[in-house]
């Protein structure tokens, strides 16, 4: 019987402390595939932990990346925006923080990780972060974005992507500019990436977030969320087999 626990993981980047959350089944032995999770703009918190636990129950070790620092825990949209925008505007810094968390996932001593089976997934801002880690050339079997933005300042970096890419998008999402979709397709095609873009009719931004309740803008859609998570697990099953 699975028993998923969540433990704090503190690490350093340039002398500053960051605190992620590691979710894994304490009853499962041996190395498991490792997943780095980039949370939405609210960062490390209860909502992110619930997602990490549900994903870890499928036999993964999941680390929630702390992108802001141990002392930065946004309490509202204004604080989240203030924490997020410097990273969105400095993709090198964003990648550095994702790469540091990715290294922690592999080196932490709490749960054994099979370093030949690694992937990243993220939500909203975290979806952008997941794609940027893939574009950095990290050894990922898959990079998965839920309702994230798709733009990047250096589209040619897609040549560095090593695994499959899955983007799940709300077809009525007003926060992801429509022109980003064909630009993303062109970027992936130019680099010869194994990619999928799933567009869900009737879904807006934050369709996986049970707390999202801004009609027409950010809204939980349990049907679409279920489909999206199944698509993620189907891809992970495929790329991790063998």
C-alpha positions as CSV (number, residue, x, y, z in Angstrom):
1,X,0.0,0.0,0.0
2,X,1.4,3.4,-1.0
3,X,2.3,5.9,1.7
4,X,3.4,9.2,0.1
5,X,5.2,11.6,2.4
6,X,6.3,15.1,1.7
7,X,9.6,16.3,3.1
8,X,11.4,19.7,3.1
9,X,14.6,19.9,1.0
10,X,16.8,23.0,1.6
11,X,19.6,23.8,-0.8
12,X,21.8,26.7,-1.8
13,X,22.1,28.8,-4.9
14,X,24.8,31.5,-4.9
15,X,24.8,31.5,-1.0
16,X,21.0,31.9,-0.8
17,X,18.7,29.3,0.7
18,X,15.9,27.6,-1.3
19,X,13.4,25.2,0.1
20,X,11.7,22.7,-2.1
21,X,9.4,19.8,-1.3
22,X,10.2,16.1,-2.0
23,X,7.2,13.7,-2.4
24,X,7.7,10.0,-2.5
25,X,6.2,6.7,-1.4
26,X,8.1,5.6,1.7
27,X,7.0,2.0,1.2
28,X,8.6,1.7,-2.2
29,X,12.1,0.5,-2.4
30,X,14.8,0.9,-5.1
31,X,15.4,3.6,-7.6
32,X,12.3,5.3,-9.2
33,X,12.0,7.8,-12.0
34,X,12.5,11.4,-10.9
35,X,10.2,14.2,-11.7
36,X,11.0,17.9,-11.2
37,X,7.8,19.9,-10.7
38,X,7.7,23.7,-11.3
39,X,4.7,25.1,-9.4
40,X,2.5,28.0,-10.6
41,X,3.3,31.6,-9.8
42,X,2.3,31.1,-6.1
43,X,5.4,28.9,-5.7
44,X,5.9,26.2,-3.0
45,X,2.7,25.8,-1.0
46,X,-0.1,23.5,0.0
47,X,-1.6,23.4,-3.5
48,X,1.7,22.4,-5.1
49,X,2.2,19.8,-2.5
50,X,-1.2,18.1,-3.2
51,X,-0.3,17.8,-6.8
52,X,3.2,16.4,-6.1
53,X,1.7,13.8,-3.7
54,X,-0.9,12.6,-6.2
55,X,1.8,12.3,-8.9
56,X,4.3,10.6,-6.6
57,X,1.6,8.0,-5.8
58,X,2.2,6.7,-9.3
59,X,5.7,5.5,-8.4
60,X,7.7,8.6,-8.9
61,X,10.0,10.7,-6.8
62,X,8.8,14.3,-7.2
63,X,10.7,17.5,-6.2
64,X,8.8,20.8,-6.2
65,X,11.4,23.4,-7.3
66,X,11.7,26.6,-5.2
67,X,12.1,29.3,-7.8
68,X,11.9,32.3,-5.5
69,X,14.0,31.5,-2.4
70,X,13.2,30.2,1.1
71,X,11.9,33.5,2.4
72,X,9.6,34.3,-0.5
73,X,6.2,32.7,-0.3
74,X,3.6,34.8,-2.2
75,X,0.3,35.3,-0.4
76,X,-1.6,37.0,-3.2
77,X,-1.5,37.7,-6.9
78,X,0.5,41.0,-6.5
79,X,3.2,39.3,-4.5
80,X,3.3,36.3,-6.9
81,X,3.7,38.7,-9.9
82,X,6.5,40.6,-8.2
83,X,8.3,37.3,-7.6
84,X,7.7,35.8,-11.0
85,X,8.4,38.7,-13.4
86,X,12.2,39.1,-12.7
87,X,12.5,35.4,-13.7
88,X,10.3,35.6,-16.8
89,X,12.4,38.6,-17.9
90,X,15.7,36.8,-17.2
91,X,15.5,33.4,-18.7
92,X,19.2,32.6,-17.8
93,X,18.4,33.2,-14.1
94,X,15.2,31.1,-14.4
95,X,17.2,28.3,-16.0
96,X,19.8,28.5,-13.3
97,X,17.3,28.0,-10.6
98,X,15.6,25.2,-12.4
99,X,18.9,23.5,-13.0
100,X,19.9,23.8,-9.4
101,X,16.6,22.1,-8.3
102,X,17.1,19.4,-11.0
103,X,20.5,18.6,-9.5
104,X,18.9,18.4,-6.1
105,X,16.4,15.9,-7.3
106,X,19.1,13.6,-8.5
107,X,21.5,14.0,-5.5
108,X,19.2,14.1,-2.5
109,X,19.5,11.2,-0.1
110,X,15.8,10.8,0.9
111,X,14.6,8.6,-2.0
112,X,16.5,6.8,-4.6
113,X,16.1,8.2,-8.1
114,X,16.9,6.4,-11.4
115,X,18.9,9.2,-13.1
116,X,18.4,7.6,-16.5
117,X,14.6,8.3,-16.1
118,X,14.1,12.0,-15.5
119,X,11.4,14.4,-16.5
120,X,10.0,17.9,-15.7
121,X,6.4,19.2,-15.5
122,X,5.0,22.5,-14.6
123,X,1.8,24.7,-14.3
124,X,1.2,28.2,-15.7
125,X,4.5,30.0,-14.9
126,X,5.9,26.6,-14.0
127,X,5.0,25.3,-17.5
128,X,7.3,28.1,-18.9
129,X,10.0,26.9,-16.5
130,X,9.6,23.3,-17.6
131,X,10.1,24.2,-21.2
132,X,13.1,26.4,-20.4
133,X,14.8,23.6,-18.5
134,X,14.3,21.4,-21.6
135,X,15.7,24.1,-23.9
136,X,18.8,24.3,-21.7
137,X,19.7,20.8,-22.7
138,X,19.0,19.0,-19.4
139,X,18.9,15.2,-19.8
140,X,15.2,14.8,-19.7
141,X,13.0,12.1,-21.1
142,X,10.1,14.5,-21.2
143,X,9.1,18.1,-20.5
144,X,5.4,18.7,-19.8
145,X,3.6,22.1,-19.6
146,X,0.0,22.6,-18.2
147,X,-1.5,25.9,-19.3
148,X,1.9,27.6,-19.5
149,X,3.2,30.4,-21.7
150,X,5.2,29.1,-24.7
151,X,7.4,32.0,-25.7
152,X,11.2,32.0,-25.3
153,X,13.8,34.7,-26.2
154,X,16.0,32.1,-28.0
155,X,13.9,29.7,-30.1
156,X,17.1,28.2,-31.5
157,X,17.7,26.6,-28.1
158,X,15.1,24.1,-28.9
159,X,17.9,22.2,-30.7
160,X,19.1,21.3,-27.2
161,X,15.9,19.5,-26.2
162,X,16.7,15.8,-25.5
163,X,13.3,14.3,-24.8
164,X,9.6,14.5,-25.8
165,X,7.6,17.7,-25.2
166,X,4.0,17.8,-24.2
167,X,2.1,21.1,-24.0
168,X,-1.5,21.1,-22.7
169,X,-3.4,24.3,-23.4
170,X,-6.8,25.7,-22.8
171,X,-8.2,26.7,-26.2
172,X,-10.0,29.7,-24.5
173,X,-7.0,30.7,-22.3
174,X,-6.8,34.6,-22.5
175,X,-3.5,34.7,-20.7
176,X,-1.5,32.7,-23.3
177,X,-1.4,34.9,-26.4
178,X,-2.7,33.0,-29.4
179,X,0.3,33.9,-31.5
180,X,2.5,31.9,-29.2
181,X,1.0,28.6,-30.4
182,X,2.1,28.7,-34.1
183,X,5.5,30.2,-33.0
184,X,6.0,27.3,-30.6
185,X,5.1,24.8,-33.4
186,X,7.6,26.4,-35.7
187,X,10.3,26.4,-33.0
188,X,9.7,22.7,-32.3
189,X,9.6,21.7,-35.9
190,X,12.7,23.6,-36.8
191,X,14.6,21.7,-34.1
192,X,13.1,18.3,-35.0
193,X,11.7,17.8,-31.5
194,X,9.2,15.1,-30.6
195,X,6.4,17.3,-29.6
196,X,2.6,17.4,-28.9
197,X,0.3,20.3,-28.4
198,X,-3.1,19.4,-26.9
199,X,-5.7,22.2,-27.0
200,X,-8.8,21.7,-24.9
201,X,-12.0,23.3,-26.0
202,X,-13.8,25.4,-23.4
203,X,-10.8,25.5,-21.0
204,X,-9.3,28.7,-19.9
205,X,-6.1,29.3,-17.8
206,X,-5.4,27.3,-14.6
207,X,-7.7,24.5,-15.6
208,X,-5.9,22.0,-13.3
209,X,-6.2,24.3,-10.2
210,X,-9.1,23.4,-7.9
211,X,-8.9,26.9,-6.4
212,X,-9.1,28.8,-9.7
213,X,-12.5,30.6,-9.9
214,X,-12.3,33.6,-12.2
215,X,-14.9,32.8,-14.9
216,X,-13.6,33.4,-18.4
217,X,-10.0,33.8,-17.2
218,X,-8.8,31.3,-14.7
219,X,-11.1,28.4,-13.9
220,X,-10.8,24.8,-12.7
221,X,-12.1,22.3,-15.2
222,X,-12.1,18.8,-13.6
223,X,-12.9,17.0,-16.8
224,X,-10.1,18.6,-18.7
225,X,-7.7,18.3,-15.7
226,X,-8.3,14.6,-15.6
227,X,-7.6,14.3,-19.4
228,X,-4.5,16.3,-19.1
229,X,-3.0,14.3,-16.2
230,X,-3.8,11.1,-18.0
231,X,-2.0,12.4,-21.1
232,X,1.0,13.2,-18.9
233,X,1.1,9.8,-17.3
234,X,0.7,8.1,-20.7
235,X,3.7,9.9,-22.0
236,X,5.8,9.2,-18.9
237,X,4.8,5.5,-19.2
238,X,6.0,5.6,-22.8
239,X,9.3,7.4,-22.3
240,X,10.3,5.5,-19.1
241,X,9.5,2.0,-20.2
242,X,12.4,-0.5,-20.5
